[in-house]
Amino acid sequence: MMLRLALASGLVAGAAGAQQVSEADGAILRGLDKISGQVYDIELRSGQTAAFEQLRITLTSCRFPVGNPSGDAFAALEVADALRGGTVFSGWMVASAPALSAMDHARYDLWVMRCTTS
């Protein structure tokens, strides 16, 4: 798992170097409870932590192509499980390729939808 995260982080960094990017004020994430089938949209500001069921999600950064905030967003996230304890995800998630760096959790899925600028 660590190798996959390191590889995915390198790909995001490579993508960021290939295009001009802007830093956003926040992001919209989507969460899925795989047991109940409920889908949730989660809006976070950079540096903010939000609760999604038993998960605690912190947005560190959200970046997007210059002039296109609804474009290919990528967000740096820290996700902790309050019940099991510990971090379940730490790294970059890419909106256009959610499987590239996916969170591995038995009950919940989480992915980036887009960055927000205001």
C-alpha positions in Angstrom: 0.0 0.0 0.0 2.8 2.4 0.8 4.4 1.8 -2.6 1.1 2.5 -4.3 0.7 5.8 -2.4 4.2 6.9 -3.2 3.8 6.1 -6.8 0.5 8.0 -7.0 2.0 11.0 -5.3 4.8 11.0 -7.8 2.3 11.0 -10.7 0.3 13.9 -9.2 3.5 15.9 -8.7 4.5 15.1 -12.3 1.1 16.2 -13.6 1.4 19.4 -11.6 4.8 20.1 -13.1 3.4 19.6 -16.6 0.7 22.2 -16.3 0.1 25.5 -14.6 -2.0 25.0 -11.5 -3.8 27.3 -9.1 -4.4 26.7 -5.4 -8.1 26.6 -4.4 -9.7 27.7 -1.2 -11.4 24.3 -0.7 -12.8 21.2 -2.3 -16.0 19.2 -2.7 -15.6 15.5 -1.9 -18.1 12.7 -2.3 -18.4 9.9 0.2 -20.2 6.6 -0.1 -21.3 4.3 2.7 -21.0 1.0 1.0 -23.4 -0.7 3.5 -26.3 1.7 3.4 -25.7 3.0 -0.1 -25.9 6.6 1.1 -23.9 9.2 -0.9 -22.8 12.4 0.8 -21.2 15.5 -0.6 -18.6 17.0 1.7 -17.4 20.6 1.3 -14.2 21.5 3.0 -12.0 24.6 3.2 -8.2 24.1 3.1 -7.0 23.2 6.6 -10.5 22.2 7.8 -11.5 18.8 9.2 -14.9 17.4 8.6 -16.7 14.3 10.0 -18.1 11.7 7.5 -19.7 9.0 9.6 -16.7 7.6 11.6 -14.1 9.2 9.3 -12.3 12.5 10.0 -11.2 14.1 6.8 -8.7 17.0 6.7 -8.1 18.9 3.4 -4.5 20.1 3.2 -4.6 21.5 -0.4 -6.7 21.5 -3.5 -5.2 22.4 -6.9 -6.6 22.8 -10.4 -5.5 23.8 -13.9 -5.2 27.6 -14.1 -8.5 29.2 -15.1 -10.5 25.9 -14.8 -11.5 25.2 -11.2 -14.0 22.6 -12.2 -11.3 20.8 -14.3 -8.9 18.1 -13.2 -8.7 18.8 -9.5 -6.3 17.0 -7.2 -6.5 17.3 -3.4 -4.1 16.4 -0.6 -6.1 14.7 2.2 -5.6 13.1 5.6 -8.3 10.6 6.6 -8.5 9.0 10.0 -10.9 6.4 11.3 -12.3 7.5 14.7 -13.5 4.0 15.7 -10.5 1.9 14.6 -8.0 4.6 15.3 -5.2 5.6 13.0 -4.9 7.0 9.5 -6.6 5.2 6.7 -5.4 7.5 3.9 -2.8 10.2 3.5 -1.9 11.6 0.1 -3.2 13.1 -3.1 -6.5 12.1 -4.7 -7.1 13.0 -8.4 -10.7 13.8 -9.5 -10.3 12.5 -13.0 -8.7 9.2 -11.9 -10.2 8.2 -8.5 -8.7 4.7 -8.6 -5.2 6.1 -9.1 -4.8 6.8 -5.3 -7.9 5.4 -3.7 -8.7 5.1 0.0 -8.7 1.5 1.2 -11.6 1.2 3.7 -14.0 -1.7 4.2 -17.1 0.5 4.6 -16.5 3.9 3.0 -15.3 5.2 -0.3 -14.2 8.8 -0.7 -13.2 10.7 -3.8 -12.6 14.3 -5.0 -15.2 16.0 -7.1 -13.7 19.5 -7.7 -12.0 22.4 -6.1 -13.9 25.5 -4.8 -12.6 29.0 -5.2 -15.0 31.0 -3.0 
